[in-house]
Amino acid sequence: MMNVMWYIHEDTYRFDFLLAIIAFLTWLKLFFYFRITQTFGPMFRILQQMLIDLGKFLTIWVIVLIMFSCVGILAFG
């Protein structure tokens, strides 16, 4: 990872990776702050349940998609 962030041939350090990590951690901290408030707390619980249901749906959808692509390859390949 350090070889990617440190350009050896230019002898410079890329700070955009570091700034991207800091921005992500700042958003994560903001979400944790909103989670403990009385207004946004229940909304985050609802979003969490929605993401769990979406994950289950996407898992089943990917299995069905792979199944249909295998049948298509066997029938038309």
C-alpha positions as CSV (number, residue, x, y, z in Angstrom):
1,M,0.0,0.0,0.0
2,M,2.8,2.4,0.8
3,N,4.3,1.8,-2.7
4,V,1.1,3.0,-4.3
5,M,0.9,6.1,-2.1
6,W,4.6,6.9,-2.5
7,Y,5.7,7.7,-6.1
8,I,9.3,6.5,-6.2
9,H,10.0,7.7,-9.7
10,E,8.7,11.2,-8.8
11,D,9.9,11.2,-5.1
12,T,6.5,12.6,-4.0
13,Y,3.9,11.4,-1.5
14,R,0.2,11.3,-2.7
15,F,-2.0,12.9,0.0
16,D,-5.2,12.3,-1.8
17,F,-5.4,8.8,-0.4
18,L,-4.9,10.1,3.0
19,L,-7.5,12.9,2.5
20,A,-10.0,10.3,1.2
21,I,-9.6,8.1,4.3
22,I,-10.0,11.2,6.6
23,A,-13.2,12.2,4.7
24,F,-14.6,8.7,5.1
25,L,-13.8,8.6,8.8
26,T,-15.4,12.1,9.2
27,W,-18.7,10.9,7.5
28,L,-18.6,7.8,9.7
29,K,-18.2,9.9,12.8
30,L,-21.1,12.1,11.7
31,F,-23.4,9.1,11.2
32,F,-22.5,7.8,14.7
33,Y,-23.3,11.2,16.2
34,F,-26.7,11.3,14.3
35,R,-27.4,7.7,15.5
36,I,-27.6,8.8,19.2
37,T,-29.9,11.7,18.7
38,Q,-33.6,11.3,19.4
39,T,-34.7,12.5,15.9
40,F,-32.4,10.5,13.7
41,G,-31.9,7.4,15.9
42,P,-35.1,5.6,14.8
43,M,-34.5,6.6,11.1
44,F,-31.1,4.9,11.2
45,R,-32.7,1.8,12.7
46,I,-35.2,1.7,9.8
47,L,-32.3,2.2,7.3
48,Q,-30.4,-0.6,8.9
49,Q,-33.4,-3.0,8.5
50,M,-33.8,-1.9,4.9
51,L,-30.2,-2.6,4.2
52,I,-30.5,-6.1,5.7
53,D,-33.6,-6.8,3.6
54,L,-31.9,-5.4,0.5
55,G,-28.9,-7.6,1.1
56,K,-31.1,-10.7,1.3
57,F,-32.9,-9.7,-1.9
58,L,-29.6,-9.1,-3.8
59,T,-28.3,-12.4,-2.6
60,I,-31.3,-14.3,-4.0
61,W,-31.3,-12.1,-7.2
62,V,-27.6,-12.9,-7.8
63,I,-28.3,-16.7,-7.4
64,V,-31.2,-16.5,-9.8
65,L,-29.2,-14.5,-12.3
66,I,-26.3,-17.0,-12.2
67,M,-28.8,-19.8,-12.6
68,F,-30.4,-18.2,-15.7
69,S,-27.0,-17.4,-17.2
70,C,-25.9,-21.0,-16.7
71,V,-29.1,-22.3,-18.4
72,G,-28.6,-19.7,-21.2
73,I,-25.0,-20.9,-21.8
74,L,-26.0,-24.5,-21.8
75,A,-29.0,-23.9,-24.2
76,F,-27.3,-21.4,-26.6
77,G,-23.6,-21.9,-26.1
